[in-house]
Amino acid sequence: MNSGMTLLCVERARKRLYQVQKKYGFLTHPKVIEQSRKLDNLLNQYQTCKLKS
């Protein structure tokens, strides 16, 4: 995945994290933690893509 696509996925995951946190109300809920990890992984992928460029 190129950096542009990864960045788009990061933005979607960030929005989803906000939605999940709002739905479950607290940051320690398993669903919020799961989405946070997904966002972290995408951010790591983006950083890797940027370093390769």
N, C-alpha and C positions, 0 to 999 in steps of 0.2 A: 504494500500500500504506500502511495507517495505521501509527502507531507501535507499536501492540500486536502486529500481525502481523510487523512488521519485527523487533521484539525477540524474538519467538519464533524467527524465522529466524536471528537472531544467536546465540541459545543453541544451536540445532542445529548451526550452522556451527562454533561453538567446540568442541562435543563432537566433531564430525567431525575438527577439527584435531588434537585430542588423540589420536584413534584413528589418524589417518594418521601422526602423528609417532611414535607407539608402534610402528606397523607397520614404518616405514622407518628408524627409529632415529636419525636426525639431522636437524637443522633446515634443512640446505641441500639436501635432496633435492627435486627438482622438484615432486613431488606435494605435499610439505609446503608449499613456497612457493606453489603454486597455491591450496591451501586457505586459506592465510594471506591471500592477496590477496582471495579471496572473502569472508572474514570482514571484512577491512578495508573492502571495498565496502559490505557490509551495515551496518557501524558508521557509515559516512559517511551512508548512507541514513537510518538511525535518527536521527542528529544533525540532518539536514535536516528530518525529520518533526517533531522536537521544537521546532526553531526556528520552524516554520510555525504551531505550535499556540499 
